[in-house]
């Protein structure tokens, strides 16, 4: 027993000094040694109980109920099967001698198959041989683009007799998040740089060729103000999106009357709608129950969709805004807010992308319709926070309908 404790101590003391340790391999080692300790105490305890029983009460030995015993190997296998990473045991011929449950589920029937037949990673065999020869862990990253993009990191751990352990970790979601973050930074930089360059150019003109031209100066100052306003709106949208994303896991729990939101929108004249000759039809529904959420955030969703509808609707047409209580079994227990326009529409293959940050449809760009590309992303995140759903129906050159489904307020017991 003392040897086992000392052995564990030196193993963990040594591992502590290693900077690039593979934590999955360490977890397996921890599990194996812990199981050994557990079984030592269990066996010793069973021996003591058995000895004590024999000495004190041999006549009652027939009444002792025996329980099914499990080997340490069974428990180790069970614990390894609980690990989500794909664990492969490779023999000296590079064939799979064993695998955990996750690996079998992902790769299928692989026991006895050669590693190269299903895991085609560049330099994999070279890394395995290097691991065997030098008796050190080796690491490898590779990606697959078919049928969908996947990114993996491999850790190769040397075992006895030329056998190796391979731990395959799926980093696809991490890689996608990194790409999204990179794209986001690039988009923000571009969106801010464009008006800044414009402002800088006009300032240089004012101080040079237009220095003695008050009319030109006024014209350029007006353009600079417009560019500064664009930057202000963009920064405001970015801050709003950031706050919403941070709070998305917390569902708002207030009682909200959506009819009041529609009444507020109805009372405020919309200058763009008046300019374009758009007929606004807002239909309230007094029988609609309250929803669970946050008034200001739901107002932001409705106003954003309402403003978009006016912005994208053709001149001398109509925009509708109305409420419904859902009876469909799939969305029962919710109400829906409908915002319908007669605008340019969204191409079918772009509908699923319109809620992405900074995404603007080809139609919007073609028609020179201004926007930050963040409005619908904000809408989507607010709806997600409310545990609701956003439905988009659209026909090109005919119009779009955005439907927001929100849960009905029900008092909790």
N, C-alpha and C positions, 0 to 999 in steps of 0.2 A: 504493500500500500504506500509506504514512504517513498519507494522508488517512483511510483506513478505520480505522486504529488511533485517530487523534485523534477521529474521529466517534464511535467506540464509547466512548472515554473520556468525552466530554462527555455522551453519552446516559446512561451509568450514574451519572455525577456528578450529573446533573440529577435522575434517578430517585431517587437516595439522599435528596434533600431532600423528596420527596413522601411525606407520611404515609399517605395513603389509596390507595396504589398497588395496582392489581390484580395479584396475583402470577401469575395464569395468563397475562395479557397480557405481563407482564415475561418469563415463561418463553419465550413465543413469540418475543419480541424477542431474547432471549439466543440461542435456537436459530438464528434467522435470521442474526444477525450472526456467530455462531460458524461456521455452515456456510459463510458467505462467506469467512471467514478460512481455513478448511480448504481450500476449493477454490482460493483464491489460491495457497496453498503447494503444493497438489497440481499445479496447472497450471504453476506456476513450476518445480517439480521435474521434471515431465514434459518441459518445454521444455529444461531443462539436460541431462537424460538424452539427449533426442533430439539436441541439438546436439553433445554429446560423442560420441555413437555415430556421427553422420554424419562427424565429423572423424577419428575414430580407426579406424573399421572399417565402411566403407560396404558392403563385400562381404557382411557378415553381417546386413544389414538385413532380409533375407527370413526369417531365423530368429527374429526378434523376435515374440513372441506378443502379439497385441493383446487387451486386456481390454475388456469392455463398460463404457462410461462412463455415469454418471448425472448428470443436471443437478441444480443446487442446489435447484431447484423440486421435483424428485422427492423429494429427501431431506427438505426442509421439510415436504412433504405427509405423508411417512411418519412423521416425528416428531410432527406435529400429530395424526395418527391414533392415536398411542400415548397421548395425553392422555385421561384418564377423564371429564373434564368435557365437556359438550355445547357444541361450538363452531359457531356459525352466522355465515356471511358474508351480510350483507343489502345489496342494492343500493338505489339511490335511489328505487325504486318499492316498497320494503319486501317484496321477494320474495327467496327464498333462492337465492343464486348459488352457494354452496358450503357444505359441512358436513363435519365430521370423522366418523370411523367410529362413535364413541360416539353422536353425535347421530342419525345415520342408523339405528342399531340401535334407539334409543329411540323416535324419532318416525316411522320408516318412510320411504317415498319422499316427500321434501319438497323436492327441488331444483326450482326454478321456481315453487313455491307461495308464496302470500302468507303472511307471518308470522302475521297475525291468524287464519288459518284453522285453526291447530293450537296456537298459544301464546296462550291467552286470559288474559293477565294485566292487571289494571286499571292504567291509566295508562301502559302499555307504549309506545304510539305517541307519547304526549306526551313521555316520557323520551327516545325516539329523536330526535325533532325538537329537543329541547333540547340533546342531545348534538351534533347536526349544527350547530346555530346557534352554540353557545358553544365548541365544539371541546374539551370536557372530558368525562371519564368520568362516566357516570350509573349509579346503583345502584337496584335494585328487589327487593323480596321479595314472594312470593305463595305461597299454598297451594291444594292441590286435595284435595277430600274424596271424590271418586268416581273409579274404583271403590274405591281405598284412599287413606288420607291420605298426602299428599306435600307437602314444603316445599322451595321453591327460592329461590336468590339469583341475581340476574342482574347482570352487569356489562356495560355498553354502552360500547364504545370507538370513538371517531371514526376513520375512515380517510379516504382521499382521495376526491374527487368525490362527496360525499354518501353514500358507502358507510360501513357501520358493522360492527363485529365484536361479536357477543353471546356471552358466556360464561355458560352456565347450569350452576350447581353445585347438586347435590342435597344438601340439608341435612336430609333427613328423619330419618336416624338420630340426628343431633346434636340435633334438636328433640325427638325422642322421649326421648332420654337426659335432656335438660333437664326434660322433663315428669315423668319417673320420679323424678328427684332432688327436684323440687318436691313431688311427691306423698309421697315418702318423708319429707321434712322435716315436712310437714303431719301425716302419720300419727304420726310419733314425738312431735310436739308434743301431739297429741290424747291419745295413749296415756299420756303422762307427766302431762299436765295433769289428767286425770280423777282419779287417786288423790291428786294434790297438793291439789286443791280439796277433796276429801273429808277429807283429814287436817287441812287448815286449818280446815274447818268444825267438826270435832269438837274441835279444840283451843280454838276460840272458845267452844264450848259448855261445855267443862270449866272454863274460866276465868270463865264467867258463870253460867248457870242451873244447871249441875251442879257448881258449886264446892263445895257442901256435901253432895253426894250420892256417897259412895264407890262404891256399887253401879253407878250410871250411869257413873262415871268408869272403872271397870274394864271395863265393856262397850264404851265408846268407845275405850279404849286397845287392846283386842283387835282392834277393827275397823281402827284405825290401823295396827296391826302387819301385818294382812292386806294392807292397801293398800301398805304399805312393801315387803312381800314381792313383790307384783306388780311394783312398780317395779324391784326388784332382779333379778327374773327377766327382765324386759324389757331392762334394761341389759346383763345377761349375754348374752342372745340377740343383741342388737345387736353387742356386741363380738365374739362368736363368728362371726357372719355377716360382719363386716368383715374379720376375720383370714382367713377361708376365701376370700372374694372376692379378697383381695390375693395369695393363694397359688394361685389356681385354675389358673394356667398351668403350674404345676410338678406333674407327676404323681408321687405317692408310689411308691416302688420296693421296699418291703419285702415279705417273705413272711408272709402272714397266714393263720392257721387259723381259719376262720369257726366251726367246731364249738366252739372254745374260747369264743367270744363267746356262743354259745347256752348253753353250760354255765354261764357266769357269770350270765346272766340267770335261768337255771333255779334257781340256788342262792339267789337273793335273793327273799324273799317280797314280793309286791306287795299292799300294804294295800288299795288301791282295788279290785283284783280280788277280794280276800277279802270286802270290804264288799258288792260287787255280786253275789257268788255266781257269779263267772265261772270256768269250767273252762279252765285254761291247758294247751294241748297243744304241747309243744316237742319236735320230732323231729329228732335229729341224723343226719348221714349220714357215716359214717367213710370212705366211698370218695370223698367229695367232695375234689377237689384244692385246694391252697392258692390264694389269690388274690393279685394284686399290689396293694399299697396300704399304708395306715397303719392299724395295729390300733385305736388310740384313735378315729380318725375313723369307721372302719367300725362300731365299737361304738356311737358316737353316732348313726349312721344307724339301726341296728337298734333301739336303745333308744327312739329318738324314735318310730319307727313302731309299736313294741310298746306304748309308753305311750299313743299315740293310739288304737290298737285297743281297749285296755281302757277308755279314756275314753269312746269313742263306741259301744261295744258295749252292748246291752241287758242288763238284769239277768238272772241265771240262764241265761246263754247261754255261748258258747265263743269263745276266741281261739286260732288256730293259728299256729305258727311252724316252718317247715321249709326244708330245702335241696334243690336239684336241680342236677345237671350238665346243661347245655343241649346238646341234640343238633340243634336247629333250625339250618339253614345260616345264617340271618340273624344269629344270636347265638352261633354256634359259637365255642368257645374261651373260654367264660365259664361262671360258675355263677350260679344265681339264688337269692335269699333271699326267701321268701314269707311275708308277714304278712297273715293273713286274719281278718276279724272278722264278727260278726253284728249289726252296728250299724245306725245310721239311714240309711246310704248317702249318696251324693253325687249331686245332679241331673246328668244327662248334660251339660247346657250349662255346668256349672261345673267339670267335671273338669279341663279344661285350665288353669284359673285357680288351683287350690288350692296351687300352689307359688309363687305371687306373694307378695311381702312384704306382710304385714298383711291378706291376703285371708282372710275367714272365710265359709263357706257360709251360705246362708239357714237351712238345717236346724240348723247349729250354734248360730246366734243364737236360733232359735226354741226350741231345747231348753236354752237358757241354759248351754251348755257353755263353760267358761272356757278362755282361751288367749291367747297374744300374737299369733298369726297369723304367727309367724316360723319355727316348727318345720319345716314342709315346705320353706320356702325354704332353710333350712340344709341339709336333706337333699338337695335338688336340687343345690346348689353343691358339696357334698362328693362326690356321685356324678359330677358333671361333672369334678371334679378327678381322679377315679380313671378317667376315660374310660369310665365305665359308662353305664347307662341306667335310667330309672325308668318302670315300666309300672303304670298304675292301671286296675283293673276295678271297677266298682261298680254296684249296683242299689239304687234308692231303697227304703228301709225293709226291705232284705234284708241289706245288708252290703257291705263293700269288701275288695278284695285289692290290696295294694301289693307289687310284685315288683321287686327290685333286681337288676340284671344287672351283674356285676363280672368283669373279665378274669382269666383263670387265670394264675398265676405260672409263667413259663417263663424258665429261666436263659438270659441273653444270652451269646452267644459272644464 
